[in-house]
Amino acid sequence: MGFWKASCSVLLVCFFVGLCSMYQCSAAEADANQTVNLIVNASSGRPIPETLFGIFFEEINHAGAGGIWAELVSNRGFEAGGQNTPSNIAPWLHSECMCSVTVREIISAQLVELEYTIPGFWGMNIEQGKTYKVVIYVRSPGSINVSVSLTSSDGSPILATANIVDSDVSNWTKKEVLLEAKGTNHKSRLQLTTSRKGVIWFDQVSAMPLDTYKGHGFQKELIEMLEDIKPQFIRFPGGCFVEGEWLRNAFRWKESIGPWEERPGHFGDVWMYWTDDGLGYFEFLQLSEDLGARPIWVFNNGISHRDEVDTTTVSPFVQEAIDGLEFARGASDSKWGSVRAAMGHPEPFDLKYVAVGNEDCRKKNYRGNYLEFYDAIKHAYPDIKIISNCDGSSHSLDHPADYYDFHIYTSASHLFSMTHQFDHTSRSGPKAFVSEYAVTGKDAGTGSLLAALAEAGFLIGLEKNSDIVEMASYAPLFVNANDRRWNPDAIVFNSSMHYGTPSYWVQKFFRESSGATLLDAKLQTNSSSLVASAITWTSSVDGETYLKIKIVNFGNRQVSLKVSVDGLGLNSLLSGSTKTVLTSSNVMDENSFTDPNKVAPDLSLLENADRDMNIILSPYSLTSLDLLTESNNIRMPQANSSARPSI
Ligand code: AHR
């Protein structure tokens, strides 16, 4: 009898522990319907930095080429493969009969007869009524008559077509046609056809929709997803993409500017694909400006994953960075500023932040190289803020910096617990830039609710520590579903569809935080599965002041929350207050092309909005209470937000 009793209790304990680790619950969740108090003091607070929440764009997962950059042609100069290996024509296809392909030193393609087709990046999305500009460089010893068509994936029907006819193209000649699509096909291709026997050389073949974001070449729908989360900065263009597996394959800004036809392109050997670099340094700066986000330029510091330049020979890299700053900020008659002006932007870009390398702190030459960059940049541009790759959150840096980079990819329970990561970090020295964070691995899959909630908990911790953490960005931002190099990501797309993962939606809950006022918000609970914050912010759209309370319930039980807002006058909450909840029936739920809004914020009117109110928090949920206040009833310590009304 005694034996059985003992065995049973061991069994029961094991079962309970098993459940908890599966759902990341804590002992407190075992009490069903616990009541928790949240006390918000609306009469005191401190400003959150204007810069707090931004985005990190990396050329990974075909996020840029075949992604936000609207170019439909892949390998438009037949240069994929680079200078050191025979160039290749892929993904171009040519009909098998009577057609030959020659890609030679000058790297162009020869059409003898019949046709070339290109499916672009996993099919071109051609939409009825939209106009596409096709540019082709041609050369031929004889006259030409080439049809340029957008067709469905098997060549029929033809969605749009035009002819290029010329009797003299003995020298390279640029030809442009506008094609208006008469039908829609998400997997279209561009087809070049001739029925005349002869030799025609092609080079730099481009097809772009005319309608792009602010006319600057970006896919509208994808950039609008970014606009919607109101990023305060863009860190670009990587990540590992900046480093390269080998230095010779790293992104180098000088090869990504000027007329697109003259850019050599390069093979990114970390994420293993070719980019024509139509999306180059200038375009990143332009995108930052168009989104009203501060550019943060990450440049190569003479270090890749596998090779490094010694500090004694790093000066060409330093000069390259200084030239890059002149390109962005120099007068339009300066050497590099004039190149920018010739590209259509005579005014300087507002570049004030640079990061010296990416994740290179432990590399042999990092400190030596870093100091060369630091001294040269501070000398030429004293106002530029410099970000070090070395983490200064647990000990002081041994070199000067304005910010230190902090990257974290981990499990859901660990990231959620990191809500306290910066609570005890030294407040002197450089500020923290959490430039990459995400839940990864089995907790995240390709973008689960569980991952998103852990990230929300972490972000609430960053809001509370925003006196030391001045910037944070989720990573990676985009994935083309045809080339998943990294899971999960914030925004998933293919040629014609896109959706936000739950992690994307979490970003939206935080878009008003930058520049808002952080209020004192205390949770009275023993549970370690609940975190909350409160801010006030003023909408530039309706001029109203909102009090936003966010609570993450990271446990598997419903929670009854009693909210008390102190420091508000009587009747100071107006009708129109709302509650927004991100949750789902299963914590591992994800969105998909077929069910893009399975896990998405659910907005409802908050009928009982008051200084004291009871709210039910669903299990595994993020809840935002957006209380519309009578502005003069709330004391606003220096809040200055240009954000828009809430979700
Ligand atoms: O975000 C994906 C990668 O993770 C980045 O390129 C790199 O900085 C980090 O290791």
Boltz pocket constraint, residues with backbone or C-beta under 6 A from the ligand:
constraints:
  - pocket:
      binder: B
      contacts: [[A, 58], [A, 60], [A, 238], [A, 239], [A, 240], [A, 241], [A, 358], [A, 359], [A, 436], [A, 475], [A, 476], [A, 486]]
      max_distance: 6.0
